[in-house]
Amino acid sequence: MGMTFEDVDAFAMNLPGVTVGPRWGTRTWMVDGKGFAWQRPFSKADLKRFGDETPPAGEVLAVSVENLDAKDALLAMALPGFFTIPHLNGYAAVPIALRQARTKDVRAAILGAFRTVASSLPNAKRPAPRARKRRGTPARRARATTH
């Protein structure tokens, strides 16, 4: 269980058209210059808002979601490591404590964030999908096309 920013980078950089660079003073994964996932360290104000509650330990990644309803639905699933903070109230993004989250959930969140941002781009700027591997043997593919 758990991922690191290196794992996030390896996964995100395999998505079409993704670049990584500094935004908001942290490493951000972008498509056509629009961020969809970013490192989200806690500010002093964030830590103060936690009060007596212990903030999640380790690296925190924030990901964009489609809208506030999607954010509410994601948080309602109560996935390990997924949470929110007052700073993100009214903003379509969810922080993820990587150490606590399951790898499959983090990857799904990154992919969803990528698709959300990429789909908002004009068609001419959308990244081309990667070629999919063909299934089956060449003989099976030939039979499928002749019937």
C-alpha positions in Angstrom: 0.0 0.0 0.0 1.2 3.5 -0.7 3.0 5.4 -3.4 5.7 8.0 -3.6 6.0 11.0 -5.8 8.4 9.0 -8.0 5.7 6.4 -8.5 3.2 9.2 -9.4 5.7 10.7 -11.8 6.3 7.4 -13.5 2.6 6.8 -14.0 1.6 10.4 -15.0 4.4 10.8 -17.4 3.2 7.8 -19.4 -0.1 9.7 -20.2 -0.1 11.4 -23.6 1.0 15.0 -23.7 1.9 15.2 -20.0 4.7 17.5 -18.8 5.9 18.2 -15.3 7.1 21.6 -14.0 6.8 24.0 -11.1 3.4 25.6 -10.4 2.4 27.2 -7.2 5.9 26.5 -5.9 5.5 22.7 -6.2 5.9 20.0 -8.8 2.8 19.9 -11.0 1.8 17.4 -13.7 0.2 19.2 -16.7 -1.4 18.7 -20.0 -1.1 21.7 -22.4 0.1 23.8 -19.5 -3.0 23.0 -17.3 -2.3 21.3 -14.0 -4.2 18.1 -13.1 -2.1 16.8 -10.2 0.4 18.5 -7.9 2.4 18.1 -4.7 0.4 19.6 -1.9 2.5 20.2 1.2 0.6 21.7 4.2 1.0 25.4 4.8 1.3 26.8 8.3 -2.4 27.9 8.0 -3.4 24.3 7.0 -1.6 22.8 10.0 -3.2 25.4 12.3 -6.7 24.4 10.9 -6.1 20.8 11.9 -6.1 21.9 15.5 -5.8 18.9 17.8 -6.3 16.5 14.9 -3.1 15.0 13.5 -2.6 15.8 9.8 -1.9 12.9 7.4 1.8 12.0 7.5 4.0 11.8 4.4 3.7 13.0 0.9 0.4 14.5 -0.2 -0.8 14.7 -3.8 -3.7 16.8 -4.9 -5.7 15.9 -8.0 -8.4 17.8 -10.0 -11.8 16.4 -10.2 -14.6 17.2 -12.7 -16.7 19.3 -10.3 -17.8 19.7 -6.7 -20.3 16.9 -7.0 -17.6 14.6 -8.2 -15.5 15.7 -5.3 -18.3 14.9 -2.8 -18.9 11.5 -4.4 -15.2 10.7 -4.3 -14.9 11.7 -0.6 -18.2 9.8 0.2 -16.4 6.6 -1.0 -14.1 7.0 2.0 -11.1 5.6 0.2 -8.0 5.3 2.4 -5.8 8.4 2.1 -8.4 10.6 0.4 -9.5 13.6 2.4 -10.1 17.4 2.1 -9.0 20.5 3.8 -10.7 23.9 4.4 -8.3 25.5 1.9 -9.9 23.4 -0.9 -13.5 24.1 0.1 -15.4 25.2 -3.1 -12.5 24.0 -5.3 -12.8 20.8 -7.4 -9.7 19.1 -6.1 -9.0 16.3 -3.6 -5.7 15.8 -1.6 -4.4 12.2 -1.2 -2.1 11.0 1.5 0.1 8.8 -0.7 1.4 6.7 2.2 -2.2 5.7 3.2 -3.8 5.4 -0.2 -4.0 2.2 -2.3 -2.0 2.4 -5.5 -5.0 1.5 -7.7 -7.0 4.3 -6.2 -4.2 6.9 -6.7 -3.7 5.8 -10.3 -7.5 6.0 -11.0 -7.6 9.5 -9.4 -4.6 10.7 -11.5 -6.1 9.2 -14.7 -9.5 10.9 -13.9 -7.8 14.2 -13.2 -5.9 13.9 -16.5 -9.1 13.1 -18.4 -10.9 16.0 -16.8 -8.3 18.6 -17.7 -7.6 17.1 -21.2 -11.3 17.0 -22.1 -11.6 20.8 -21.3 -9.0 21.6 -24.0 -10.1 22.6 -27.5 -10.0 19.5 -29.8 -7.0 20.7 -31.6 -5.0 20.8 -28.4 -6.1 17.5 -26.9 -3.3 14.9 -26.7 -3.5 12.1 -29.2 -4.4 8.8 -27.5 -1.7 6.2 -27.3 -1.9 3.2 -29.7 -3.5 0.2 -28.0 -2.0 -3.2 -28.3 -4.0 -5.6 -30.4 -5.4 -8.6 -28.7 -5.3 -12.1 -30.0 -3.1 -13.8 -32.5 -2.8 -12.6 -36.1 -4.9 -15.6 -37.3 -7.7 -14.7 -34.9 -7.7 -11.1 -36.0 -7.8 -12.2 -39.7 -10.8 -14.5 -39.0 -12.6 -11.7 -37.1 -12.3 -9.4 -40.1 -13.5 -12.0 -42.7 -16.7 -12.9 -41.0 
